[in-house]
Amino acid sequence: MTGPVTVAVDDDGVATVTIDRPDRLNALSSATLEALLDVLDEAEAADARVLVLTGAGEDAFAAGADIEEMAEFSTPEAHAYASLGHDVTRAIETFPAPVVAAINGYALGGGLELALACDLRVASERAVLGQTETDLGIIPGWGGTQRLPRLVGDETARRLVYFGERVDAQDAHEFGLVGEVVAHDELDGHVADLASDLAARPRVALAAAKEAITQSHETDLGAGLDFERRTWASLFGTHDQREGMRAFLEERDPSFE
């Protein structure tokens, strides 16, 4: 497909979603956000086992919201735009398979918020990340004030948001903002290998693990433990549970669905 967002699904079931506005540093206009929602639905309908989210070109994952579009928003228009951004980040967070952010350049403002909604984040050594909204007289509006503290801790999140600080990939890794940093020219290959490894894992178990871990951020410990127990038990009787345990006992590699 063509448009501000593209998707390609390979034979392993890895869907690569690319924000394709390199001339605007992949800025997230309303049309781009709506296209992202459509593409996420398309990837789910294609039974993607893993989703990779990245940006087109050499410079940006997504440099943020489209400031030209939102500069003159009224409060109701701003609310609608924020709601659309929340719909996208929530769709990423609840996608029924692991989502990997391949951060190939700038991930600022709303662009970082997209990455925060992913399960794993791999950054190019050239990447620059930041919640820069206070530079514009606003705050993060697509989940940054909620997901960032959960990832990096309260004070680090406050410093990043209050000062609108931009950090390089190595500092982002030290903060726990990304899981890995790789050479720029190795990013695509490294993420492809990571996604392929994930795609070979048991699909149902990974989806259940993702949902259970997400619950840990949204409920108290007791409710989360109850969810984990019920989800764990529900996996018994699935093909992958039977195959995984038989393979272990038979000392062979499993063949998951």
C-alpha positions in Angstrom: 0.0 0.0 0.0 1.0 3.6 -0.4 0.3 6.6 1.8 1.8 8.1 5.0 2.2 4.6 6.5 3.1 1.3 4.8 3.1 -2.3 5.9 4.8 -5.4 4.6 4.4 -8.9 6.0 7.1 -11.5 5.4 7.0 -15.3 5.2 7.8 -15.5 9.0 4.8 -13.4 9.9 6.8 -10.3 10.7 4.9 -7.2 9.8 7.0 -4.1 9.2 5.1 -0.9 9.6 6.9 2.2 8.3 5.8 5.8 8.9 6.6 7.2 5.4 6.9 11.0 5.5 10.6 11.4 5.4 10.4 14.9 4.0 8.6 15.9 7.2 10.8 13.8 9.5 7.8 11.4 9.7 5.7 14.0 11.6 2.5 12.5 12.9 -0.4 14.3 11.3 -4.0 13.3 11.9 -4.0 11.5 8.5 -0.8 9.6 9.5 -2.3 8.6 12.8 -5.5 7.4 11.1 -3.4 5.5 8.6 -1.5 3.9 11.5 -4.7 2.6 13.0 -5.7 1.1 9.6 -2.4 -0.5 9.1 -2.4 -2.0 12.6 -5.8 -3.5 11.8 -4.4 -4.9 8.6 -1.4 -6.4 10.3 -3.6 -8.1 12.9 -5.9 -9.4 10.2 -2.8 -10.9 8.5 -2.1 -12.8 11.7 1.3 -11.1 12.2 3.4 -12.9 14.8 5.6 -9.8 15.4 5.3 -6.2 14.4 8.2 -3.9 13.7 7.5 -0.1 13.8 10.0 2.3 12.2 10.3 5.5 10.2 11.3 6.0 6.5 14.6 7.7 5.6 17.8 8.0 7.5 16.9 10.8 9.9 13.8 10.0 11.9 11.7 7.4 13.6 9.1 10.1 14.1 10.1 13.6 15.0 6.8 14.3 16.8 3.3 15.5 16.2 2.7 17.7 13.2 3.2 21.2 14.7 2.0 22.9 11.5 -1.3 21.2 11.8 -1.9 21.7 15.5 -0.5 25.2 16.0 -4.0 26.8 15.8 -6.1 24.1 17.4 -9.0 25.0 19.5 -9.4 23.1 22.8 -12.0 20.7 21.2 -9.7 20.1 18.2 -6.8 19.5 20.5 -8.9 17.0 22.5 -9.8 15.1 19.3 -6.1 15.0 18.2 -5.0 13.8 21.7 -7.8 11.1 21.6 -6.6 9.9 18.1 -3.0 9.7 19.4 -4.2 7.7 22.4 -6.1 5.4 20.1 -2.9 4.7 18.2 -0.7 4.2 21.2 -3.3 1.9 22.8 -3.6 -0.1 19.6 0.2 -0.6 19.7 0.2 -1.5 23.4 -2.6 -4.0 23.0 -1.6 -5.5 19.6 -1.8 -9.3 20.1 1.9 -9.9 19.3 5.2 -8.3 20.3 5.8 -4.9 18.8 9.4 -3.7 18.3 10.4 -0.1 17.7 13.4 0.3 15.4 14.4 3.8 16.3 16.5 4.9 13.4 16.8 8.6 14.2 14.7 11.3 16.0 12.0 10.0 18.3 10.7 13.2 19.9 7.4 14.2 21.5 4.7 12.1 20.0 7.3 10.0 18.2 8.7 8.9 21.5 5.2 8.2 22.8 4.7 5.7 19.9 8.0 4.0 20.9 6.9 3.9 24.6 3.8 2.0 23.6 6.0 -0.7 22.0 7.1 -3.9 23.8 10.8 -3.5 22.9 12.9 -0.6 21.7 16.1 -0.9 19.7 17.9 2.3 18.8 20.5 3.3 16.2 23.6 4.9 17.7 22.4 8.0 15.8 19.0 8.1 17.6 17.9 11.2 19.6 15.0 10.8 22.0 13.0 13.2 24.1 9.7 14.3 25.5 10.0 17.8 24.1 6.5 19.1 24.4 7.2 21.7 27.1 9.3 23.5 24.5 6.0 24.2 22.8 4.1 25.3 25.9 2.3 22.0 26.2 2.8 18.5 27.8 3.0 15.0 26.4 -0.5 14.2 25.3 -0.4 10.6 23.9 0.6 8.7 27.1 4.1 10.1 27.8 3.3 11.3 31.3 2.0 7.8 32.2 4.3 5.3 30.3 7.6 7.2 30.7 7.7 7.1 34.6 6.8 3.4 34.5 9.8 2.8 32.2 12.5 5.0 33.6 11.3 6.0 37.1 9.6 9.0 38.4 12.5 11.5 38.7 14.1 10.7 35.4 10.7 11.1 33.7 10.1 14.4 35.4 13.5 15.7 34.3 13.0 14.6 30.7 9.5 16.1 30.6 10.1 19.3 32.6 13.3 20.3 30.7 12.2 18.9 27.3 15.6 17.2 27.3 16.9 15.4 24.2 19.1 12.4 25.0 21.3 10.4 22.7 21.0 6.7 22.3 23.6 5.7 24.9 22.0 7.9 27.6 18.6 6.6 26.6 20.0 3.1 27.2 21.4 4.0 30.6 18.0 5.4 31.6 16.3 2.2 30.5 14.4 4.1 27.7 15.7 1.7 25.1 16.8 -1.9 25.5 19.6 -2.0 23.0 21.8 0.4 20.9 23.4 -0.8 17.7 25.4 0.7 14.9 23.2 2.6 12.5 23.9 0.5 9.5 23.2 -2.7 11.5 19.8 -1.6 12.9 17.6 -3.1 10.2 19.4 -6.4 10.2 19.6 -6.6 14.0 15.9 -5.9 14.4 15.0 -8.4 11.6 16.9 -11.1 13.4 15.2 -10.2 16.7 11.8 -10.2 15.1 12.5 -13.5 13.4 13.5 -15.1 16.7 10.3 -13.8 18.3 8.2 -15.0 15.4 9.5 -18.5 16.0 8.3 -18.4 19.6 4.9 -19.8 20.6 2.4 -17.2 19.4 -0.4 -17.8 22.0 2.1 -17.8 24.9 3.7 -14.6 23.8 0.3 -12.9 23.4 -0.7 -14.1 26.9 2.7 -12.9 28.3 2.2 -9.5 26.7 -1.3 -9.1 28.1 -0.2 -10.2 31.6 2.8 -7.9 31.7 0.6 -5.0 30.5 -1.8 -5.8 33.4 1.0 -5.2 35.9 0.9 -1.5 34.9 -2.8 -1.2 35.1 -4.0 -3.1 38.2 -2.9 -3.7 41.8 -0.7 -6.7 42.6 -3.5 -8.9 43.7 -5.5 -8.4 40.6 -2.5 -8.8 38.5 -1.5 -12.1 40.1 -5.1 -13.4 39.7 -4.9 -12.5 36.0 -1.6 -14.3 35.6 -2.9 -17.4 37.3 -6.0 -17.6 35.2 -4.0 -16.9 32.0 -1.3 -19.4 32.9 -3.9 -22.2 33.4 -5.7 -21.3 30.2 -2.7 -22.2 28.1 -2.9 -25.8 29.1 -4.4 -27.9 26.3 -3.1 -25.6 23.6 -1.0 -27.0 20.8 2.0 -25.0 21.8 1.8 -26.1 25.5 1.5 -29.7 24.5 4.3 -29.5 21.9 6.6 -27.4 24.1 6.4 -29.9 27.0 6.6 -33.0 24.8 9.7 -31.6 23.0 11.3 -30.8 26.4 10.7 -34.4 27.6 11.8 -35.9 24.3 14.9 -33.7 24.2 14.1 -32.1 20.8 13.3 -28.7 19.4 9.6 -27.8 19.5 7.5 -27.1 16.5 5.1 -24.3 17.5 2.1 -23.2 15.6 
